[in-house]
Amino acid sequence: MLSTTTAQQCPYLPGDPEDEGRPTLSFERTTPYVDYVGVDTLLRLQNPRTDEPAESAFIIATQVMELVFVLVRERWEEARDRLEADDVPGALAWLRRAAAAQDVLNDSWKLISDMSPTEFNRFRDAFGQASGFQSYGYRKLEFVLGNKSAAMVRPHKAMDRVAEELTGLLERPSLYDAALRLLYRRGLPVPADRVERDWTAGYEASPEVERAWALVYADDRPGNELYLLAEALVDVAERMTRWRHLHYTAVKRAMGGKTGSGGSNGLTWLARIVEQDVFPELWSLRSSL
């Protein structure tokens, strides 16, 4: 028989007539939810090195971004693979899902966007040379988009699996490369050197590619899947540019023009990245349409 204390803690038990439709409240060990999600493990990952409350927000925001990096990259890779298989509707579906994840990624900056320089200075020394440009999750995103640099694999050489994954992305067509290869197969005048090339090289804008996209935009009927693809890629590019700008603004607010913790020149480095157009011809053609 249940004691009074036990009855108060657990007003019904599985199997009781009154239990039908109610959640299970009795478990022999940790709850299945905690096991499945890994909640205990997740919460043990927040280890501030100072007593400054803003450091906790900084760590959590960064960890959230790293998790969403994975989701965005997986969806972009699915879209790329669908394009390589000539499945435009499938690619569009994955790009829409990626855009939703990118919105979450951008909103993550709200967790630390109001950090003051005095708050930041109270814990900045605690993370030493750690810097966002060392994030291999973010680097994978840039490589999938086509912003490639073999030098950016170098910080991860000591991590064999990570270096291998980055090299794999470096050596294969990007999401944008896959889109251009699709246009070429559909008979649009994409130059041959954009269909087969050294995929490890960073992408450079081409007037011929801009003209090919202009032909796509000449038919903006709802049923033109290439036009829908172009606009979906612009959605991706716009959100990525917004993320870079939010990063720039957060750094400018928290530390101004100081040298970056990883040795970069801080705002100057970030400003140069912000100015790089993602999928450049999809932006430049707008001036001539």
C-alpha positions in Angstrom: 0.0 0.0 0.0 1.2 3.5 -0.8 2.2 5.8 2.0 0.5 9.1 2.3 3.6 10.9 1.2 4.0 8.7 -1.9 0.3 9.1 -2.8 0.7 12.9 -2.6 3.8 12.8 -4.9 2.2 10.4 -7.4 -1.6 10.8 -7.4 -2.0 8.0 -10.0 0.0 5.1 -11.2 0.2 3.3 -14.5 -2.6 0.7 -14.7 -5.0 2.5 -12.4 -8.4 3.0 -14.0 -8.0 6.8 -13.6 -4.7 6.7 -15.4 -6.1 6.3 -18.9 -4.9 9.2 -21.2 -2.6 10.7 -18.5 1.2 10.9 -18.8 3.4 8.4 -16.9 4.8 9.9 -13.8 6.7 7.0 -12.3 10.1 5.8 -13.7 12.7 3.5 -12.2 15.6 5.7 -13.4 16.0 8.9 -15.3 13.1 9.8 -17.7 13.2 8.7 -21.3 13.1 12.3 -22.4 16.4 13.1 -20.5 17.9 9.9 -22.0 16.8 10.6 -25.6 17.7 14.3 -25.7 20.8 13.9 -23.6 19.7 16.8 -21.3 22.1 16.0 -18.5 25.1 15.9 -20.9 23.9 19.1 -22.6 23.6 21.0 -19.4 27.1 19.9 -18.2 28.6 21.6 -21.3 28.1 25.1 -19.8 31.3 25.8 -17.9 31.9 29.5 -17.4 35.4 30.4 -16.3 34.4 33.6 -14.5 31.6 34.8 -12.3 30.4 37.3 -15.0 26.8 36.4 -15.9 27.3 37.5 -19.5 29.8 34.7 -20.0 27.1 32.1 -19.5 24.9 33.7 -22.2 27.9 33.9 -24.5 28.7 30.2 -24.1 25.0 29.2 -24.5 24.5 31.4 -27.6 27.7 29.9 -29.2 26.6 26.4 -28.5 23.2 27.0 -29.9 24.8 28.3 -33.1 27.1 25.3 -33.4 24.1 22.9 -33.1 22.1 24.9 -35.8 25.2 25.0 -38.0 24.9 21.2 -38.3 21.2 21.4 -39.2 21.7 24.1 -41.8 24.6 22.3 -43.4 22.8 19.0 -43.6 19.9 20.7 -45.4 22.1 22.5 -47.8 23.9 19.3 -48.6 20.6 17.5 -49.2 19.6 20.4 -51.6 23.0 20.2 -53.4 22.6 16.4 -53.9 19.0 16.8 -55.2 20.3 19.4 -57.7 23.0 17.0 -58.9 20.3 14.4 -59.4 18.1 16.9 -61.4 15.4 16.9 -58.6 14.6 20.6 -58.4 11.4 20.2 -56.4 13.3 18.1 -53.8 16.1 20.7 -53.7 13.5 23.5 -53.2 12.0 21.6 -50.2 15.4 21.3 -48.5 16.3 24.9 -49.2 13.0 26.0 -47.6 13.8 23.9 -44.5 17.3 25.3 -44.5 16.0 28.9 -44.6 13.8 28.1 -41.5 16.9 26.9 -39.7 18.9 29.9 -40.8 16.2 32.1 -39.2 16.8 30.4 -35.9 20.5 30.8 -36.4 20.2 34.5 -36.9 17.8 34.9 -34.0 20.5 33.3 -31.8 22.4 36.6 -31.9 19.7 38.1 -29.8 21.0 36.2 -26.8 24.2 38.3 -26.7 23.5 41.2 -29.1 23.1 43.6 -26.1 26.3 42.7 -24.4 28.2 45.8 -23.2 32.0 46.1 -23.5 32.4 46.2 -19.8 30.5 42.9 -19.4 32.6 41.3 -22.2 35.9 42.6 -20.8 35.2 40.8 -17.5 35.5 37.4 -19.1 37.3 37.9 -22.4 40.7 36.9 -21.1 39.2 33.7 -19.8 38.8 32.2 -23.3 42.3 33.0 -24.4 42.9 32.5 -28.2 39.5 31.0 -28.8 37.8 32.6 -31.8 34.8 32.1 -34.0 36.8 31.6 -37.1 38.1 28.4 -35.5 34.6 26.9 -35.7 34.8 23.9 -38.1 30.9 23.8 -38.1 30.8 27.3 -39.5 33.7 26.5 -41.9 31.7 23.6 -43.3 28.8 26.0 -44.0 31.1 28.4 -46.0 32.6 25.5 -48.0 29.1 24.1 -48.9 28.1 27.6 -50.1 31.3 27.8 -52.2 33.4 30.2 -50.1 36.4 27.9 -50.1 40.0 28.2 -48.9 42.4 25.3 -48.3 44.2 27.5 -45.7 41.1 27.4 -43.5 41.5 23.6 -43.1 44.9 24.2 -41.4 43.6 25.1 -37.9 41.9 21.7 -37.7 44.8 19.5 -38.9 45.3 18.0 -35.5 41.7 16.7 -35.6 41.9 14.0 -38.2 38.1 13.4 -38.7 37.3 17.1 -38.9 40.2 17.8 -41.3 39.0 14.9 -43.5 35.4 16.2 -43.5 36.5 19.7 -44.4 38.8 18.4 -47.2 35.9 16.4 -48.6 33.7 19.5 -48.8 36.6 21.4 -50.2 37.1 18.9 -53.1 33.5 18.5 -54.2 31.0 20.9 -55.9 29.3 23.4 -53.6 25.6 24.1 -53.5 26.0 26.9 -56.0 28.2 24.8 -58.3 25.5 22.2 -58.3 22.9 24.8 -59.3 25.1 26.0 -62.2 25.7 22.4 -63.4 21.9 22.0 -63.4 21.4 25.1 -65.5 24.1 23.8 -67.9 22.3 20.4 -68.3 19.0 22.3 -68.9 20.6 24.1 -71.9 21.4 27.5 -70.4 24.7 29.1 -71.5 26.7 28.4 -68.3 30.4 28.3 -69.4 32.1 24.9 -69.4 34.7 26.0 -66.9 31.9 26.4 -64.3 30.7 22.9 -64.9 34.0 21.1 -64.4 36.8 22.9 -62.6 39.0 22.7 -59.5 36.4 22.6 -56.8 38.9 23.5 -54.1 39.3 27.0 -55.6 37.0 29.8 -54.3 34.2 30.8 -56.6 34.7 33.9 -58.8 31.9 35.8 -60.4 31.3 35.4 -64.2 29.4 37.7 -66.7 28.4 34.6 -68.6 26.8 33.0 -65.5 25.0 36.3 -64.8 23.6 36.1 -68.4 22.4 32.6 -67.8 20.6 33.6 -64.6 19.1 36.6 -66.5 17.5 34.1 -69.0 16.0 32.2 -66.0 14.5 35.4 -64.7 13.1 36.3 -68.1 10.5 33.6 -67.4 9.1 34.3 -63.9 6.0 32.1 -64.2 5.1 30.2 -61.0 5.7 27.0 -62.9 9.3 27.7 -63.8 11.2 25.7 -61.3 14.5 27.3 -62.3 13.2 30.7 -61.4 11.9 29.3 -58.1 15.4 27.8 -57.5 17.1 31.2 -58.2 14.8 32.9 -55.6 15.3 30.1 -53.1 19.1 30.5 -53.4 18.7 34.3 -52.9 16.8 33.5 -49.7 19.8 31.4 -48.5 22.2 34.1 -49.5 20.3 36.9 -47.9 20.1 35.0 -44.6 23.8 34.1 -44.7 24.7 37.8 -45.3 22.4 38.8 -42.4 24.2 36.3 -40.1 27.6 37.8 -41.1 26.3 41.3 -40.4 24.8 40.3 -37.1 28.2 38.9 -36.1 29.9 42.0 -37.2 27.5 44.2 -35.2 27.7 42.1 -32.1 31.5 42.3 -32.1 31.5 46.0 -32.8 29.2 46.6 -29.9 31.1 44.4 -27.4 34.7 45.1 -28.3 34.9 47.8 -30.9 38.0 47.8 -33.1 40.2 45.7 -30.8 42.3 42.9 -32.2 40.4 39.6 -32.4 41.2 36.9 -29.8 42.3 34.6 -32.5 44.8 37.0 -33.9 42.7 38.6 -36.7 42.3 42.3 -37.0 38.7 42.0 -35.6 36.2 44.3 -37.3 38.3 44.7 -40.4 38.3 40.9 -40.9 34.6 40.6 -40.4 33.8 43.7 -42.6 35.6 42.0 -45.5 33.5 38.9 -45.0 30.3 40.9 -44.8 31.1 42.5 -48.2 31.4 39.1 -50.0 28.2 38.4 -51.9 26.9 34.8 -51.5 26.0 33.6 -55.1 27.3 36.8 -56.6 25.6 36.7 -60.0 22.2 36.4 -58.5 22.8 39.8 -56.9 24.6 41.6 -59.7 22.0 40.7 -62.3 19.4 42.7 -60.4 21.0 45.9 -61.7 20.4 45.0 -65.3 17.0 43.3 -65.2 
